[in-house]
Amino acid sequence: MRRLILSAFAMLALGPGSQAINPLSAHDNGCARECLEGHVDAYLTAMVAKDLDALPLAEEVRFAENGVQLEPGRGSWATIDGLGTYRHVFADPHTGNVGVITTVTEHGAPAMLDLRMRVMGGEIHEIETLYIRDPGGYARYEEMGEAEATWYETVPEEERLSRDEMVSVVNRYFTAMVRNDGRADYTFFHPDCDRLEHGLKTTNLETAEAYGHSQDTDFRSLDCRNQFGMGFLGFVTDIRDRRFLVLDEERQAVLAMVYLDHDGTVRELPLSTGNTFVLPPYFNVPRGLTVVEGFKLKDGMIHRIEMTLIETPYGNPPPWADAEGVVVIP
């Protein structure tokens, strides 16, 4: 029944006026999971070795770092000198897209790297990277060593959502976050949902700790549904250019890149707890975040979330809007 409902409302859940720029027609690019993961290994090894010629780059390959198009081999290729142990890979053999959240070092300093590549015909056609200088996130990921086992579980074929449905469920999450008021239907969250932000657990904590730039000590003690039910996230005024980079059907995992806008006009929020959340000075001015976020789906709902981000100029666009095999919701 859940699959029928999701299928019927998949396009409606994309949001009013939305359009999938690149359709979800699946096809086999001849590079299975092991092949795609091998390209990730080869890319990271070549980057540390500064050996661009070791990679099978297509003649028209496109490369971007932190939203800016560059020539391949520039940017962090010049500074990253080591690889960490944490490596969480998302693979989509149907489109040839593969993504990874991983740890690296830059001149010995800890950092994180998000990467998406498109592999077609044995060649790399697109490379997008998000380079994150966060020693705390690096340390937490290195302590974890690897992603939680649930991310790697293969879902029986009869229990899998379609590609359209996977996008629809995750897009409901983004839509519900925009001007979050605690009054929507948040049943797209699995009852056992947990979220990590730069390796930091931000849900279901037994002891109350302040969240982010705020002094609120309730938010991190709640599960995903009740967090959205607080109305705490209403300072997010837009989530645009929602790009679904990798749809890992076998594991029911999604890797997305979106752009969060805080326009600086929201100064306080009435919470469902009866309290009023007065926004900290950090949100006094327009701010933008480029976010790479992984989602593990279970029973048709969001079960795990892994979020990484950098601050970027307010209104910053993606490096290109026509990424190959990527679903885009404007």
Secondary structure, DSSP 8 states (H G I E B T S, - for coil): -HHHHHHHHTTGGG-TT---SS-------S--HHHHHHHHHHHHHHHHHT-GGGS-EEEEEEEEETTEEE-TT-GGGGTEEEEEEEEEEEEETTTTEEEEEEEEEETTEEEEEEEEEEEETTEEEEEEEEEE--HHHHHHHHHH-S--GGGG----GGG---HHHHHHHHHHHHHHHTT--S-S--TTEEEEEEEEETTEE-SS-SS----TTS--SSGGGS-HHHHHHHTTTTT--EEEEEEEEEEETTTTEEEEEEEEEE-S---EEE-TTS-EEE--GGGSS-EEEEEEEEEEEETTEEEEEEEEEEEE-TT---S-S--TT-EEE-
